[in-house]
Amino acid sequence: MRFDLVLDNANILTVDPARPRAGSLGIIGDRIVAVAGRGELAQFDAERTIDLDGHFVAPGFNDAHNHMQAYGATLNEVPLHGDAVHSIEELVAAIAERASSTPQGGWIVGAGYDHNKLAERRHPTCHELDRVSPDHPVLLNHTSGHFATLNSAAMRLARIGEIDVPDGGVVAVDDEGRPNGLLEEQAQQLVRSLVHPRSVAEMSTNLGLASDRYLSEGITSCQEAGVGGILGTAEPVEVAAYQQARRANRLRVRVTMMASVDALHSCAHHADDNEPFSLDLGMHTGFGDDWLRYGATKIFADGSLMGCTAAMFEDFDGQPGNNGYFQMPESRLHELILAAHRSGWQVATHAIGDRAVSSVLDGYEAALQQYPRADHRHRIEHAGMTRAADVDRIARLGVIPVPQARFVSEIGDGMLRAIGPDRVGDCYRQRSFLDAGVTLPGSSDRPVVNGAPLLGIHDLVNQRTASGADFNPAEALTIDEAIHAYTVGSATASFDEHRKGSITSGKLADLVVLDTDLTAIEPDGIGDTKVLATMVGGNFEFDGASLA
């Protein structure tokens, strides 16, 4: 045997129960073909051998729910996240600065503001934005993706107050009943249709920017939670952008794409066949391999926990009469689930409130009863509030929840304020799912929060908010369990456990090299760990320490 590459003198966590630790591995092409102890592969020929000097190696991280193209776009927008602005005054100043260099009439788009983190703890208004940008249309995208704020110029272009608000959306008004610039949920369609769809070239550029960041964080695979457009966006040929980025070698992490259910449609079919619920989305010859392929279809059930629009059984804390709402009638939600399930899709439904989670499970259960299917792996994206009885149902039905521990430290304080202290035990469960025998993936929902997997592992283990408050400590995982979530757990959520998730002979050579053994440090230090290198398919796509 002649290896293309041998990595030796390493401290390898394989996440493979058959051999938990190793010291060297051999690679041919893009596959791992041998896993051994230190020095044990020296007897074989190798094109190249790299001494890793005892560095810690783990399987490449896999973010099971992110928005890659959208994240890449934010890198060129006005940064308004909690580290950048702390008050509406600072937010408005950032918009003023961008306006000074933007041609008159050009759009100004801000990304990532969180009203919970502003000193005023409210959304900005159109009037505040008008003071610094009366001639430029301004669109501020909330970090959750469930709100947008406009200035008056943008509202005029979007004809806010003149045309009907889409179902599942709200145009907020001031005390005098006039629109104040805030759009909730599906109401964002009114403005986002003015800035979408993006060009294939722009989206391809965004994917390249995102790839660079992901590789520097140890991400080798991710699952794109909604190509084709979500929450008011429309990207009819987004898949073409992914293919173009891949051809140009700018898409350098593996991507499993969830097609937005809005892109699916009934197709003509033979009388003997089930009615197919299918899509186009600009697919063309050459699509579908280890780098880029379709996964689930994505459906939206409800809104946001931090924004108090998720569908809940009880009112949000201190907000009598507000228990959120569904994005569509529940009957329609269940119809979409049934149609997608019947046509062979894995179904991934966004459900955050406990009422939404319960309703989605009702839809899955009804679909499975009518059209039984083994190993469907239907998913609930987020599962933000899950009652104990529904944890049991998730396990019984074989559903995979995809919660985001990354929310704990970044937006956890806002979520705790929204639900109050009595319901914290149901909020973003992690251990409850594992204890019930349920697959638990690791994910971020980036760009909602910083998606670095090491920060996600930190939050899975530590369960503390940005203010230092305990979030849901009963749901904390061990470090090993958290690593498993971001590797094997995420691979299993996309039917990829036979090719990804562990350092095992026959699997893809996707690895991350860290400066510290994650399993041997204090939990508080997980987030400070550094990524030295990231390998995808046997090649170091990121090599910050010049290991190669």
Summary of the structure (lengths in Angstrom):
residues: 548
radius of gyration: 23.3
end to end distance: 22.0
largest distance: 81.1
contacts: 2026
relative contact order: 0.13
helix: 31%
strand: 24%
